[in-house]
Structure formats: C-alpha cells, structure tokens
C-alpha cells in the first residue's frame, strides 16, 4: 500500500465519525426546529391551565434554583475542605472515590433513593423540596470536582505569601485562593445546573406532577417541569409532534444558555488571570 | 564569635517523611547583619530558613526537633503565636509572588490582616515600605495598577516592601535574585545591604559571588549538615573545612 493511499484511508476513518456526528446533530436540530412553530411568546407566558407553559417553565426554574441553593454551598465548602484542609491519606482518598462514584450513579437510582429517603422516610412526599434534595445529590459531584480543580489551579505561591505575612490559614485562603478560584467555582456550579436541568428520572417520582393548579406555594407541594411534561406528553398523551418538539426546544434553550454562560464566564475570567497562562 | 545573637539555632533537625533534611544544625545569627546560607542544591538551605518562620510545618509530613531562639524565646514553644512570629520574621520568595491585586493592596495586605492601621495611616505605611524597598519613585503614580504589570525586578522589590510593611525584625530571603537579570539583581543586592542596617537579613543563595558581595557572615550547608560558619571574608579567604574549600573553588556544587 502506498503512503498516499494509506494517508487517504486514515483520513476517511478519522473523518467518518465526524460526518456521522454532524448528521445526527443536524437531524436533532431539525427536529427541534419543527417545534419552533408552536413556541410563541404567548405560549411561554400563558398559564398551563389555558394550554400555555408558564408554570411549567417557572416550575423548572424553581426546581433548579432550589437544587443549586442546596448543592452550591455544600459542594464549594466540601471542595475547599478537600483541597485545603483534609489530611492527605486513606480517608480522604476514600471520600474522593465516593464522590467519583456518586457522579456515576444512574439518575433513576438517585431518583429511587430520593423517593425512599426524602419522600417517604423524611416525609416530604412528592414535593418541590424532595426534588431539590434529589437533584442536589446529582449536582454535588460536579460542583465538588469542578471547584476542586479551580482551587488547585491557583498557584500556591499566593497563599504562601499571605501565610508568611502572618495570615491565618483561613485568611490566606479566603483572600488569595478563593478570589482567584471564584470564576472556576462559579463555572462548576453552572455546569452542575446544566447537568440536572433536563433531568427527568431523578424527579419522576420525587417531585413532579403533570397538572397542578398553578405554581407550588410551599416547598412541600409538587411542581410541573418541562422534562416531566415532555416525558408524559410522549409516553401517555400522544401529543402532536409539534407540541412535543416545542417543549423540547424550550428545554434545550434553557440548558444550552446555561452551558454557554459557563463557557463565556470562563473565557472572560481567564483573560483577567494572567497566571493561568503564565503557568506555575 | 557572634556577640549580639538575634537568632540562636540549636540542634535543629527537620524531616520530611523519612527524609532527614537538616541534621543537628546549630549556630547563632547576628543582629542587623546579612547572613548568607550557601550550599549545593538540595542541601537544606531553604528548609533551614523556613524553620525560622515555621513555614515548614505547613508541608504535609514535616517533623522538627531542636530549638530556634529569637531574642531568647524558643519559637517552637507551644505558647508561641505563630502568626505574630511570621509578622516579626518576614519572607521573600525565590520567584516574585505579588498578589494579583493593585500595588497598594499588595503592601497594605499585611498591615490590614494585623489590624495595624487604616486610612491615612495605612497610606503612610505603604509609602514608607515602598520607599524602603527603593520602589516608591517608580510606582508612586500608579499605586492602583495591578502588581503583575510590574517587571520581575520591580515585583521582587514589591514583595520586599510587602514584607517590610508589617514591621518585621528579621527578613528571610530565599534566592531572591535567581529569576532576575543582572541589573535587577544589582538593585536588590544594594537594597539588601541598606536593609541590613535596620533588619537582620538571612539570604539563601547558591551564587558564591553574591554571598561574597553582600553578606557579613556565611554558613555553608552540605547534605543537611552545617559544615562551616563564620565571617564571610574569612570563609572565602581561608576556609577551614576541606568541603567548604572545594565548594568555593568550584570543585563541586
């Protein structure tokens, strides 16, 4: 086989998956676009009781905000502890491994745990609060991992300088390491939100209903969400494709804009942090 | 030999895990003088000066035995306030490490955490420290620029100013010129000479000429042991130990 033919074959082999991916993506995109006809401003703002999606969209946002309020602080504090305070040794390694494993647990299993523990055992029932806690469980590993990486990227020399001036460990960390790591930490939280924004299995039997009277008034009431609505529309109601893809498009846009804002934030701050480029 | 001892190190041993880095080091460091610590890489120079402000203990797996007396107080005593110790014993690192903040904020950091001053008083500390570090004239019109916009040599003098701002008595310098060009190095060396009138300066260097140029006393460390210590002139002219002689004549290191 001549060098040229070999080169062509390699190019074809490496290029083929690329083409396949692009075909799949463009197909998904065209499906989503079929829903664009149904997504009108009125649909987004009109109550679900009148055929709109208002409470469903806001319900999704409620669920995400609550889960973030739980997983954000816990995840960031855990990351600070693990990076800056935890003694290096067996126990810390076990915790690290446990966090990795938590990230790999299928969402349906998390949902099942949420149902038995939060809904039944803690007596929260099918509710917004149970959904917050269940989704927070899914976000935690992402927030912890991402925050840990952001903290470890900050050169130790800043912290050392502060300590050598007589700063306490917390003062050194809070005034040098944390501000420098903040953008990475925020990015990890947004990625965590994006991860659970479209989640269905975990909230399937912990916090969702197909139709409610309106938005939940207390955290102990169930909520309507885009992903659950989509699921039911497909499997039970046999809704027209346009309607289904319309919902899917709204969900897709929420998730994409979250991921995009994480990326933009990272680019913005990376420009302002020359040491990330200087290396070391 | 040394009368006015500011620091008295006795039987100092430091281990990192199983690695015995400093072995029974004992010597006295004179007040308001420059003491150079030299020796080949890995001989424990940095560990030795970090034992004087207890920075070693921040490293996982570090153990220390022996005593280090500063003004007659053993800094390894249990009732020593380590934050106050580190205020009193300033440190300048090998690579300039200003905070990614403004020039002003860099110098004000120490006085702020020790609640030494604020407002007008803090401005005065910042100016005085920058003047002492021979940096004031170069930065007085851009105090609120980010410190990372300064050149390497300026950054290192800023780090010196930052250390001086908390009114230390001792200044530890860990190869402060190793990342600088000759011009910047000359400036820092002149500064060190000047500072030694008011501060006890201990400088780690593996540059023999530098040790000879700027120090009053020289300690030679080799494989964790203090091989020889004395007046710099005497050490360079008439080394008593064979190892010291080999080192300063460039036969190893």
HADDOCK unambig.tbl for C-alpha pairs under 7 A between the chains (distance, minus, plus):
assign (segid A and resid 157 and name CA) (segid B and resid 97 and name CA) 6.09 0.50 0.50
assign (segid A and resid 158 and name CA) (segid B and resid 97 and name CA) 6.34 0.50 0.50
assign (segid A and resid 158 and name CA) (segid B and resid 99 and name CA) 5.95 0.50 0.50
assign (segid A and resid 161 and name CA) (segid B and resid 97 and name CA) 6.97 0.50 0.50
assign (segid A and resid 164 and name CA) (segid B and resid 86 and name CA) 5.72 0.50 0.50
assign (segid A and resid 164 and name CA) (segid B and resid 90 and name CA) 6.64 0.50 0.50
assign (segid A and resid 164 and name CA) (segid B and resid 91 and name CA) 6.11 0.50 0.50
assign (segid A and resid 165 and name CA) (segid B and resid 86 and name CA) 5.79 0.50 0.50
assign (segid A and resid 165 and name CA) (segid B and resid 87 and name CA) 5.43 0.50 0.50
assign (segid A and resid 165 and name CA) (segid B and resid 90 and name CA) 6.46 0.50 0.50
assign (segid A and resid 165 and name CA) (segid B and resid 110 and name CA) 5.86 0.50 0.50
assign (segid A and resid 165 and name CA) (segid B and resid 163 and name CA) 6.62 0.50 0.50
assign (segid A and resid 166 and name CA) (segid B and resid 83 and name CA) 4.22 0.50 0.50
assign (segid A and resid 166 and name CA) (segid B and resid 84 and name CA) 6.26 0.50 0.50
assign (segid A and resid 166 and name CA) (segid B and resid 86 and name CA) 4.65 0.50 0.50
assign (segid A and resid 166 and name CA) (segid B and resid 87 and name CA) 5.00 0.50 0.50
assign (segid A and resid 167 and name CA) (segid B and resid 83 and name CA) 6.29 0.50 0.50
assign (segid A and resid 167 and name CA) (segid B and resid 113 and name CA) 6.57 0.50 0.50
assign (segid A and resid 168 and name CA) (segid B and resid 83 and name CA) 6.76 0.50 0.50
